[in-house]
Amino acid sequence: MVLVFGKKKKLTLVSFSYGMCCGGDNRNTGPEDVVVKVLYCGICHTDIHQAKNHLGASKYPMVPGHEVVGEVVEVGPEVAKYGVGDVVGVGVIVGCCRECSPCKANVEQYCNKKIWSYNDVYTDGRPTQGGFASTMVVDQKFVVKIPAGLAPEQAAPLLCAGVTVYSPLKHFGLTTPGLRGGILGLGGVGHMGVKVAKAMGHHVTVISSSSKKRAEAMDHLGADAYLVSSDAAAMAAAADSLDYIIDTVPVHHPLEPYLALLKLDGKLVLLGVIGEPLSFVSPMVMLGRKAITGSFIGSIDETAEVLQFCVDKGLTSQIEVVKMGYVNEALERLERNDVRYRFVVDVAGSNVEAEAAAADAASN
C-alpha cells in the first residue's frame, strides 16, 4: 500500500503488490541495498511544503514520508551492517555523490547532488518514494539501526526533528553545560530542541507568539523560562541574555526581535524552511558580533548519535500515532499547529482496504 499525493494535494490510499508503487516497481535490490518493511513514518512540516508545492519543485504523483522506521526483510549480497529482522531508520537523504568535499567529510546532507527520500529521481532514473508505503529499498549507507531501548514509533521523529536540532548544537560548539539557549517555535522540531538542550545541561527559554503553550513548555517539557514575542517589556528585559537561538519557525517572520536577545557572539540558527526572503538591519548583527546561520538536518553519523543520545538521556519525542486513513486530517491539523508535537503514522498497523474505502467515500 502507498499514500499518493496527486495534483489535488490530497493523499489517496492505493493498495499494491510487493514492490509496486505509483504504477512502477521499486528498484531491484542492489548489492548494497536494504529492503525495509515500513512500520512507522513521522509527518513533518516539510511534507506540507512538498504536497502543496510551496517551494515550486513538487512532482506528482508523490509518495511522501522521510521519518521512516521499519524492519529489514531483505539485504543485498554486499550488505554487512544490517541483517533480516533488524529495526532500522531512514531519514531525509537516500543518495549522494560520495566524491565532493561534504561527502568526504561525512556531512552528505550538504552534497549538491544529494538524493531526497521522495520527490526526487534516483540514479536509475526512477522517482524516489518515501515512507508512506509498505516497503522501501535504500542503500545501506543511508540506513541507521534503531538502538535497543527506543520504541520504533518514538524513533521516527528523531530521524528528522531530533537530528535537526542536535546537529547545529554539536557543530557550533553549543554543547557545554550552562549555556543559555532559546528555542523559537514549539512544534515538532522545537519540542525536541527543548528536550535535547535541557539534556545537555542548558538553561532553556521557549519563545512563542502567544502564552498558550507556557504550561506545556515549562511543566511538561522542562523549559526554564517562557517569552511571548509580542510582550515588548518582557523581550526588552531579556535582551543580551542568550548564547544561541534555535529558530524552528517554518513561516516568514521578523528576525530583529530575536537578534536583540543574543549576547555578544550569539548565534541565531535557522532551521525552518521558508520560501521567501527574511530581513534585518545590519547593526543588529554588527554591534554584537552576532551570527545568523543555518543548518540542514544532520549527517547519517549524527542521526545514529542522536538516537543513542536519546536512549542514554531517557528522552522521547511526544507523538500522536494515527492510521494511514487519517493522514489528510493530520496534515490539516499540523498546518493549524494542532498537534503535540508530532504525528506518526502506524503504517504496518493500518487496514489499507478499509481505510481506502472510507477515504473514497469521504471524497465523494
C-alpha positions in Angstrom: 0.0 0.0 0.0 1.0 3.6 -0.5 -0.3 7.1 0.2 0.0 9.1 -3.0 -0.2 12.8 -3.4 -1.8 14.0 -6.6 -2.3 17.4 -8.1 -5.3 18.0 -5.9 -2.8 17.9 -3.0 -4.7 15.3 -1.1 -3.3 11.9 -0.2 -5.0 8.9 -1.8 -4.6 5.4 -0.4 -3.5 2.8 -3.0 -3.2 -0.9 -2.5 -0.4 -2.6 -4.4 1.5 -5.8 -4.5 5.0 -6.1 -3.0 7.4 -3.7 -4.6 4.7 -1.8 -6.7 4.2 1.9 -6.2 2.8 4.7 -8.4 2.4 2.5 -11.4 6.0 1.2 -11.3 8.3 -1.1 -9.4 10.6 -0.1 -6.6 14.1 -0.7 -8.0 15.6 -4.2 -7.8 17.6 -4.9 -4.7 21.2 -3.9 -5.4 24.3 -5.4 -3.8 24.3 -2.7 -1.1 20.6 -2.2 -0.7 18.3 -2.9 2.2 14.7 -3.7 1.7 12.7 -2.2 4.6 9.1 -3.1 5.6 7.8 0.2 6.9 6.4 0.1 10.4 6.0 3.8 11.2 6.6 7.1 9.5 6.5 10.6 11.0 4.8 13.5 9.4 7.0 16.6 9.1 6.0 20.2 8.2 8.2 19.7 5.1 5.6 17.2 3.9 3.1 20.1 3.7 5.6 22.2 1.7 6.1 19.4 -0.8 2.5 18.4 -1.0 1.4 22.0 -1.7 4.4 22.9 -3.9 5.4 25.8 -1.6 8.9 25.5 -2.9 8.0 25.2 -6.6 9.6 21.9 -7.2 6.9 19.3 -6.4 6.4 16.4 -8.8 3.2 14.4 -8.8 2.2 11.7 -8.1 4.3 11.8 -4.9 4.7 9.3 -2.0 5.9 11.4 1.0 7.5 10.4 4.3 11.1 10.8 5.5 11.0 9.8 9.1 10.8 6.1 8.4 11.3 3.2 10.8 10.9 -0.3 9.6 12.2 -3.9 9.7 14.8 -5.3 7.3 13.2 -8.0 5.2 16.0 -8.4 2.6 19.6 -7.4 2.1 21.9 -7.3 -0.9 24.9 -9.6 -1.0 27.3 -6.8 0.0 25.4 -5.5 2.9 27.4 -6.1 6.1 25.9 -3.6 8.6 22.4 -5.0 8.7 20.5 -8.3 8.7 17.0 -9.5 8.2 14.9 -8.7 11.3 16.9 -5.5 12.3 14.8 -2.5 13.1 16.2 0.5 11.2 15.6 4.1 10.3 15.7 6.1 7.1 15.7 9.9 7.0 15.7 12.7 4.5 18.5 11.6 2.2 18.9 8.3 0.3 21.8 9.2 -2.0 24.8 11.5 -2.6 27.7 11.7 -5.0 30.3 10.4 -2.4 33.0 12.4 -4.1 32.6 16.1 -3.1 34.0 17.7 0.0 30.9 17.4 2.1 30.6 13.7 1.2 34.2 13.1 2.1 33.7 14.9 5.4 30.7 12.7 6.2 28.2 15.6 6.0 26.5 14.2 3.0 23.4 16.3 3.7 25.3 19.2 2.1 26.2 17.4 -1.1 24.9 19.3 -4.1 23.9 16.0 -5.7 22.1 14.5 -2.7 19.0 12.5 -3.5 15.9 13.1 -1.4 13.9 10.3 0.1 10.9 11.3 -2.1 10.0 13.8 -4.8 13.4 13.2 -6.4 14.9 10.9 -9.0 17.3 8.0 -8.1 20.4 7.1 -10.0 18.4 4.5 -12.0 16.0 7.2 -13.3 13.1 6.1 -11.2 11.3 8.5 -8.8 12.2 8.2 -5.1 9.3 7.2 -2.9 9.0 7.9 0.8 7.8 6.1 3.9 4.0 6.4 3.4 4.3 3.0 1.8 4.6 -0.7 2.8 8.2 -1.0 1.7 11.3 1.0 0.8 14.6 0.0 -0.9 17.5 2.0 0.5 21.3 1.9 0.1 22.8 0.7 3.4 24.8 3.9 3.7 21.6 5.9 4.4 20.2 3.5 6.9 20.7 3.6 10.7 20.0 1.0 13.3 17.4 1.8 15.9 19.2 1.1 19.3 17.7 -1.1 21.9 15.6 0.7 24.4 14.0 3.1 21.8 10.5 2.2 20.7 10.2 2.4 16.9 7.3 4.9 16.9 9.3 7.1 19.2 12.4 6.8 17.0 10.6 8.1 13.8 10.6 11.9 14.6 14.3 11.7 15.8 15.3 10.9 12.2 14.4 14.5 11.2 13.3 16.6 14.1 15.7 15.2 16.5 18.8 15.3 14.4 17.9 18.7 13.0 18.4 20.3 16.5 21.2 18.0 17.6 23.4 18.7 14.6 23.8 22.5 14.9 24.3 22.3 18.7 27.1 19.9 18.1 28.6 21.6 15.1 28.7 25.2 16.5 30.1 24.0 19.8 26.9 24.6 21.8 27.0 21.5 23.9 28.7 23.0 27.0 26.6 22.7 30.2 25.4 26.0 31.5 24.8 27.7 28.2 21.6 29.8 27.9 19.6 28.9 24.8 16.4 29.9 23.2 14.0 27.7 21.2 11.9 29.8 18.9 8.7 27.9 18.0 7.3 24.9 19.9 6.3 22.4 17.2 7.8 19.1 16.2 11.4 20.4 15.9 11.1 22.9 18.7 9.9 20.5 21.4 12.9 18.2 20.6 15.1 21.3 20.8 13.9 21.9 24.4 14.5 18.3 25.3 17.9 18.0 23.7 19.2 21.3 25.0 18.0 20.5 28.6 19.7 17.1 28.4 22.9 18.9 27.5 22.6 21.0 30.7 21.4 24.3 29.2 19.1 26.9 30.6 16.3 26.9 28.0 13.9 29.7 27.1 11.0 28.9 24.8 10.0 31.9 22.7 6.5 31.9 21.2 4.0 34.3 19.7 1.4 33.7 22.5 1.3 32.4 26.0 -0.9 29.4 25.3 1.9 26.9 25.3 3.6 28.2 28.5 2.4 25.4 30.8 3.3 22.8 28.3 6.8 24.2 27.7 7.6 24.6 31.4 5.6 21.9 33.2 5.8 19.1 30.6 9.0 19.8 28.5 11.1 21.3 31.3 11.9 24.7 29.9 13.3 27.2 32.4 11.7 30.3 31.0 9.0 31.4 28.5 8.9 34.6 26.4 6.0 35.9 24.5 7.4 37.7 21.5 4.6 40.3 21.4 5.3 41.3 25.0 7.7 44.2 24.4 8.6 44.7 28.1 9.5 41.0 28.6 11.5 40.9 25.4 13.4 44.1 26.4 14.1 42.6 29.8 15.6 39.5 28.2 17.9 41.4 25.8 21.5 40.2 25.6 20.8 37.1 27.6 21.0 34.2 25.3 24.1 32.4 23.8 22.0 31.0 20.9 18.6 30.7 19.5 17.4 27.7 17.5 14.8 29.2 15.1 12.3 26.4 14.1 9.6 28.7 12.7 8.7 27.5 9.1 6.9 30.7 8.0 8.0 34.2 7.3 8.8 36.2 10.5 11.0 39.1 11.6 14.5 38.4 12.9 15.3 41.6 14.7 13.3 41.0 17.9 15.3 37.7 18.3 18.7 39.1 17.4 18.2 41.5 20.3 18.0 38.6 22.7 21.5 37.4 21.8 24.7 38.1 23.8 27.9 39.1 22.2 28.9 36.4 19.7 25.5 34.9 20.0 24.1 32.7 17.2 20.7 32.6 15.5 20.4 29.2 13.8 17.7 29.0 11.1 16.0 25.6 10.8 12.6 26.4 9.3 12.1 26.1 5.6 10.8 29.4 4.3 10.2 30.2 0.7 10.6 34.0 0.9 13.4 36.3 2.0 13.9 37.2 5.6 15.3 40.7 6.5 17.1 42.5 9.3 19.1 45.8 9.7 22.8 45.1 9.7 23.6 46.9 13.0 21.6 44.3 14.8 24.3 41.8 13.8 27.4 44.1 13.7 27.1 45.7 17.1 27.1 42.4 18.9 29.3 40.4 16.5 26.3 38.1 16.2 25.8 35.4 13.6 22.8 34.4 11.6 23.4 30.9 10.2 21.5 27.8 9.2 21.7 24.1 9.5 20.1 21.3 7.5 19.0 18.1 9.2 22.2 16.2 10.1 24.6 13.6 8.8 24.0 9.8 8.9 26.6 9.6 11.7 24.8 12.4 13.7 21.5 10.6 13.2 22.9 7.5 14.8 24.4 9.7 17.6 21.1 11.4 18.4 19.3 8.1 18.6 21.8 6.8 21.1 21.9 10.2 22.9 18.1 9.9 23.5 18.5 6.4 24.8 21.3 7.4 27.1 19.4 10.5 28.4 16.0 8.8 28.5 14.5 11.2 26.0 11.4 10.5 24.0 9.5 12.6 21.4 5.9 13.5 22.2 3.8 11.9 19.5 0.2 11.2 18.3 0.0 7.9 16.5 -2.5 7.7 13.6 -3.5 5.3 10.9 -3.0 5.7 7.2 -6.6 6.8 6.6 -6.2 9.8 8.9 -3.2 11.4 7.2 -5.1 14.2 5.3 -6.7 15.3 8.6 -3.3 15.1 10.3 -1.7 17.3 7.7 -4.5 19.8 8.1 -4.1 19.8 11.8 -0.3 20.2 11.5 -0.8 23.2 9.3 -3.0 24.7 12.1 -0.3 23.8 14.6 -2.9 21.4 16.3 -0.6 18.6 17.3 1.5 17.9 20.4 4.1 17.5 18.9 4.5 15.1 16.1 2.1 12.8 14.1 3.5 9.3 13.5 1.7 7.1 11.0 1.3 3.4 12.0 1.9 2.1 8.5 2.1 -1.6 9.3 -0.9 -1.5 11.6 -3.2 0.2 9.1 -6.0 -1.7 7.4 -5.5 -0.3 3.9 -8.6 -1.8 2.3 -11.0 -0.5 4.9 -9.3 2.9 5.1 -9.1 3.3 1.3 -12.8 2.6 1.1 -13.5 5.2 3.9 -11.3 7.7 2.2 -13.1 7.2 -1.2 -16.4 7.6 0.5 -15.4 10.8 2.2 -14.1 12.4 -1.0 -17.3 11.6 -3.0 
